[in-house]
Amino acid sequence: MVYSIAFYPVTKEKELLKFGFMDSKQLKEADRDRLFRVMQKNNVGYITDVISAKEMSEKMLMRSKISLNEISHNSAIALIKAVQKLGLNVASAFVDTVGTPEAYQKKIERACPGIAVTVSKKADSKYAIVSAASIAAKVIRDFKLKNWYRERMSEGHNEQFGSGYPGDATTKEWLRHCIDPLFGFPDIVRFSWRTCEDLLGKRGHSITWTYFEEDEETDQRWKPNKRQKVESSPKKLRKQAAASQPQLTRDCTARHRFFAENGIDRVSKIF
């Protein structure tokens, strides 16, 4: 996910309106790229915050969960402060809401005192500076997705991601195509997304976890705390996985990239 902030002198607000910035969701890719070049040519500043799917999943699935709304809020506040760190006097800030506008606005005002904050629904359609920020975010996101695909073309992934929204049939088909029953989805997919959770439940392996907690009262550093029953035998799991495995075009004999990314090699000799 990519969040962005755009900034421009208040004294040139009328000039900003002439650039024709619009909500990035209403623009075709070619128009977004063109307007992004307009931003660069006319010194419309921007900063982006790229949050990986892995980071979001870790925050949303850990014991002390951080919601997607909170992740978004923290990013927006950090971006405003990043502009201030450039030595610029931020007089006002217009923000597209995530959650309740009133509560979100008060949160930003507490974190960034002295700034006139306006949080509203569809701010990227109402305010040119927010439109510019949405264009920057979308262009950077598209660029990173294309680079990701180029790096993984050999794995047989389809470039047609779709919009990334749960109602998009193209996105759903792409997820069904690339799911691995053991490792799940590629690293651009947020595992905490309900659509992904449902697919993993249907096509993923059932796994038994043993939980361990630190025991401070005994000499044992780790002590078994809870065990779950095995849902299926290994043989049954293999049959279930084979039956549910989608038809893939990639070479399924190749090792999953998880091993290379984590420096794990095959054992060729045991001493």
C-alpha positions in Angstrom: 0.0 0.0 0.0 1.3 3.5 -0.9 0.4 6.6 1.0 1.4 10.0 -0.3 1.4 13.7 0.7 1.7 16.6 -1.8 2.6 20.2 -0.9 2.6 23.5 -2.7 2.8 27.2 -1.7 -0.5 28.6 -0.4 0.2 31.8 -2.4 0.0 29.7 -5.7 -3.2 27.9 -4.9 -5.0 29.3 -8.1 -2.1 28.1 -10.2 -2.5 24.6 -8.7 -6.1 24.5 -9.8 -5.0 25.1 -13.4 -3.0 21.8 -13.6 -6.2 19.7 -13.9 -5.5 17.3 -11.0 -8.2 14.8 -10.4 -8.9 11.8 -8.2 -6.5 9.2 -9.4 -9.2 6.5 -9.3 -11.1 8.4 -12.1 -8.0 8.6 -14.3 -6.5 6.2 -16.8 -2.9 5.1 -16.3 -1.7 7.3 -19.2 -3.4 10.4 -17.7 -2.0 9.7 -14.3 1.5 9.5 -15.7 1.0 12.7 -17.6 -0.2 14.6 -14.5 2.6 13.1 -12.5 5.0 14.7 -15.0 3.1 18.0 -14.6 3.7 17.8 -10.9 7.4 17.3 -11.4 7.7 20.1 -14.0 5.9 22.6 -11.8 7.6 21.7 -8.6 4.6 20.2 -6.8 6.4 18.5 -3.9 5.4 15.0 -2.8 6.6 12.3 -0.4 5.4 8.7 -0.5 5.2 6.1 2.2 5.4 2.6 0.8 4.1 0.0 3.3 4.6 -3.6 2.2 1.9 -6.2 2.4 4.2 -8.2 4.7 4.5 -5.3 7.2 0.7 -4.8 7.2 0.0 -8.5 7.7 2.4 -8.7 10.6 0.8 -5.7 12.3 -2.7 -6.8 11.7 -2.2 -10.5 12.7 0.0 -10.2 15.7 -1.4 -10.6 19.2 -1.6 -6.8 19.9 -3.2 -6.1 16.6 -2.9 -2.8 14.7 -5.9 -2.1 12.5 -5.6 -1.0 8.9 -7.2 2.4 9.9 -4.5 3.0 12.5 -1.8 2.1 10.0 -3.3 4.6 7.6 -3.6 7.3 10.3 0.0 6.8 11.5 1.3 7.0 7.9 -0.6 10.3 7.3 0.8 11.9 10.5 4.3 10.7 9.7 4.0 12.2 6.2 2.9 15.6 7.5 5.8 15.6 10.0 8.2 14.6 7.1 7.2 17.8 5.3 7.9 19.8 8.4 11.3 18.3 8.7 12.1 19.7 5.3 11.9 23.1 7.0 8.6 24.0 5.4 5.9 25.9 7.3 2.8 23.7 6.9 -0.1 26.0 7.4 -2.9 23.7 6.5 -3.5 20.0 5.6 -6.3 18.4 3.7 -6.7 14.7 4.3 -8.9 12.0 2.7 -10.6 10.2 5.6 -10.1 6.7 6.7 -12.8 5.9 9.2 -14.8 8.7 10.9 -13.7 12.1 9.6 -14.2 14.0 12.9 -12.2 11.5 15.1 -9.5 11.3 12.5 -9.2 15.1 12.3 -8.8 15.4 16.0 -6.1 12.8 16.0 -4.1 14.7 13.5 -4.6 18.0 15.3 -3.3 16.5 18.5 -0.2 15.0 16.7 0.4 18.1 14.6 -0.5 21.2 16.6 -0.6 24.6 14.9 -1.9 23.2 11.5 -5.4 23.9 10.2 -6.5 20.3 9.4 -9.4 19.4 7.2 -10.4 15.7 7.0 -13.3 14.8 4.7 -14.7 12.1 2.6 -13.7 12.1 -1.0 -11.0 14.7 -0.3 -9.1 13.5 -3.4 -12.0 14.7 -5.5 -12.6 18.0 -3.6 -9.1 19.4 -3.2 -6.5 19.7 -5.9 -3.5 19.1 -3.6 -5.1 15.8 -2.3 -5.7 14.8 -5.9 -2.0 15.4 -6.6 -1.1 13.2 -3.7 -3.4 10.4 -4.9 -1.8 10.6 -8.4 1.7 10.3 -6.9 0.7 7.4 -4.8 -1.0 5.5 -7.6 1.9 6.1 -10.1 4.5 4.9 -7.5 2.3 1.8 -6.7 1.9 0.9 -10.4 5.7 1.3 -10.9 6.4 -1.0 -8.0 3.9 -3.6 -9.2 5.4 -3.7 -12.7 8.9 -4.1 -11.2 7.7 -6.9 -9.0 6.1 -8.7 -12.0 9.3 -8.4 -14.1 11.4 -9.9 -11.4 9.0 -12.9 -11.2 8.0 -13.5 -14.8 9.8 -16.9 -14.7 7.5 -18.1 -11.9 4.5 -18.0 -14.2 2.6 -15.2 -12.4 0.0 -13.4 -14.5 0.5 -9.6 -14.8 -3.3 -9.0 -14.7 -3.6 -8.2 -11.0 -6.9 -6.3 -11.4 -7.7 -3.4 -9.1 -6.9 -5.2 -5.9 -10.4 -4.8 -4.5 -12.4 -7.8 -3.2 -15.2 -7.3 -5.8 -12.8 -7.5 -8.7 -13.1 -10.8 -10.5 -9.7 -10.4 -12.1 -8.1 -9.9 -8.7 -9.8 -13.0 -7.3 -8.7 -15.1 -10.3 -5.1 -13.9 -9.9 -5.2 -14.9 -6.3 -6.6 -18.4 -7.1 -3.9 -18.8 -9.7 -0.9 -17.9 -7.6 -1.8 -19.5 -4.2 0.6 -22.0 -2.8 -1.0 -24.5 -0.4 2.0 -24.3 2.1 3.4 -20.8 1.7 0.2 -19.0 0.7 0.6 -16.0 -1.6 3.4 -13.9 -3.1 4.9 -11.2 -1.0 2.7 -8.4 -2.5 -0.4 -10.0 -1.1 -1.7 -9.0 2.4 -2.5 -12.3 4.2 -4.7 -10.4 6.7 -7.2 -9.6 3.9 -10.4 -11.5 4.4 -10.5 -12.6 0.7 -7.0 -14.3 1.2 -8.0 -15.8 4.5 -11.0 -17.5 2.9 -8.8 -18.9 0.0 -6.2 -20.2 2.4 -8.9 -21.9 4.4 -10.2 -23.7 1.3 -6.9 -24.4 -0.5 -4.2 -24.3 2.1 -2.7 -27.1 4.2 -4.1 -27.5 7.7 -1.2 -26.9 10.2 -0.9 -27.8 13.8 0.9 -25.3 16.0 2.5 -25.8 19.4 2.6 -22.7 21.5 5.5 -22.0 23.9 5.6 -19.2 26.5 8.5 -18.1 28.7 8.4 -19.5 32.2 10.0 -17.1 34.7 9.2 -19.2 37.8 11.3 -22.3 36.9 14.7 -23.0 35.5 13.1 -24.0 32.2 13.3 -21.2 29.8 10.5 -22.4 27.6 7.5 -24.4 28.7 4.7 -25.9 26.6 1.6 -23.9 27.2 -1.0 -25.2 24.8 -1.4 -27.9 22.2 -3.9 -28.3 19.4 -5.1 -31.6 18.0 -3.9 -32.7 14.6 -6.8 -32.0 12.2 -5.7 -34.5 9.5 -3.0 -37.1 8.9 -0.1 -36.1 6.6 -1.4 -38.6 4.0 -4.9 -37.0 4.1 -3.4 -33.5 3.9 -1.5 -34.4 0.8 -4.6 -35.8 -0.9 -6.6 -32.7 0.1 -3.8 -30.4 -1.2 -3.6 -32.3 -4.5 -7.4 -32.1 -5.0 -7.6 -28.4 -4.3 -4.4 -27.3 -6.0 -5.2 -25.0 -8.9 -3.9 -25.7 -12.4 -0.7 -23.6 -12.6 1.4 -22.8 -15.7 4.6 -22.4 -13.7 7.1 -25.2 -13.1 5.8 -26.8 -9.9 9.1 -28.8 -9.4 11.0 -25.5 -8.8 11.7 -24.7 -5.2 9.6 -21.9 -3.6 11.4 -18.5 -3.5 10.9 -18.6 0.3 14.0 -20.8 0.6 16.3 -18.5 -1.5 15.0 -15.3 0.2 15.9 -16.8 3.6 19.2 -18.4 2.6 17.9 -22.0 3.1 19.7 -24.7 1.0 19.0 -28.4 0.5 21.0 -30.7 2.8 23.3 -32.7 0.6 25.5 -34.2 3.3 24.9 -34.9 7.0 28.1 -35.0 9.2 
